[in-house]
Amino acid sequence: QSSPVKELFVDVRTLASKCTRGGVSNVTLEAPHLWWPNGLGAQPLYNFTVRAFMTGTRAPVHSGGAETDGQGGDVEECEAEAEAEAESKRVAGYLLSDMRSFLYGFRSLRMEEYVAPATGKTGAQFWVNGVKVFITGANWIGADAMMRDTYERVHASVAMHAHMGVNMLRVWGGGVAESDTFYEACDAYGVLVWQEFWITGDCNGAWDDPAKKDSKQRRRAYPDRHSLFIESARDTIVRIRNHASLALWCGGNEFKPPEDILASVQQLVTLLDPGRPFTPSSLSDGFGPADGPYGIQYPEWFFATRDNNTFNPELGSVGMVESETLRTYMSEDSLYPLGDANTVWAYHKFISYSNAAGGLYGNVSVVDQIDTYGNASSVEEYCDQAQLVNYVQYYALFASRVAEMWRSYTGTLLWKSQNPWSGLRGQLYDFSLDV
């Protein structure tokens, strides 16, 4: 007598081929082409269709293996073929219960502790397919603050990161779990994903904030509905766990979740995504122990000053846009005065191209780097000179890390590579996707 399959969890990393009363058996795929991070190789992806049938007889629950070039796939065609085959099975007495088609990449990944020989400090180190990967990455805030995340915009954004040499994006804990399109794009372009759950120190009581109504102690208990957070975490793990790009689960930004949430999320990762690395916060397990600085520096500072972090999860700087872009953000009379005194620029989170020593922006006093190229008298001149400063600043930031690869550093994530709105700081390209 037939009995319905109510719920079937198939982890495609084991390539489950048959579902019986005794459980799920495995099948081996001979010599699949391996998926590699950006810069180390290609990103072959395979089409897979997982099907569940209701029948008293053993029935296949998966088909697949058609390789793509990593820039897309024939999932719709695969689904159509599977539906046609399911109809033929129906005639033979089988009844299709459920089906899902997706792209999958084969790779191994591990994270381990590394001791930098030049400093003696420990840091996290990633290995993919048995090869250690030096991380040159960035923090991803979101494609659009209004959630207008079109397929074209998300793919273009991830592609721009890949073309810049980025091999990891950290989905910051102050944002959201991204759309399927985002993870599919990261699979296609070889961009590893550090996925954070929705905890961040600036909201969750890491420090005093007079602008917030609730006390620091009260904010430590956020979110209000812990059960909903845990349910959402479970759904997110199941939704994105099969992506080759997914490298790490993280409990939160700079701050661990409340103890009950942390314990539940760790348990969920162990149960639903075994083998994937997990860290309680962005400043745990070899990341940090601190992050920053976030402001302008002299280019030589990046080489002369050794970071306290073997793997720095946040290191940022300036990000003024071109004058044409600036005019799309504000009216003509808001373009002046130039620089720090402009309140409209400040609203758009502009940070100075000079720096007083101390605080979040660094311990070295820096004179205005715009003036390095002359005294700007127009917004056009100011923005053009800012582009030169931006280039030198970010080149020095990453080149200094690469120069000390494996000696002092295992990776750096830029704070940040983009803004989900018309921001004027911390970005490699602006909101209109212009570099």
Buried (B, 14 or more C-beta within 10 A) or exposed (E): EEEEBEEBEBBBBEBBBBBEEEEBEEEEEEEBBBBBBBEBBEBBBBBBBBBBBBBEEEBBBBBBEBBBEBEEBBBEEBBEBBBEBBEEBEEEEBEBBEBBBBBBBBBEBBBEEBEBEEBEBBBBBBEBBEEBBBBBBBBBBBBBBEEEBEEEBBBBBBBBBBEBEBBBBBBBBBBEBBBEBBBBBBBBBBBBBBBBBBBBBBBBBBEEBEEEEEEEEEBBEBBEEBEEBBEBBBEBBEEBBBBBBBBBBBBBBBBBBBEEBBEBBBEBBEEBBEEBBBBBBBBBBBBBEEBBBBBBBBBEBBBEBBBEBBBBBBBBBBBBBBBEBBBEBBEEEBBBEBBEEBEBBEEBBBBBBBBEEEEEBBEBEBEBBBEEBEEBEEBBBBBBBBBEBBEBBBEBBBEBBEEBEBEBBBBBBBBBBBBBEBBBBBBBBBBEBEB
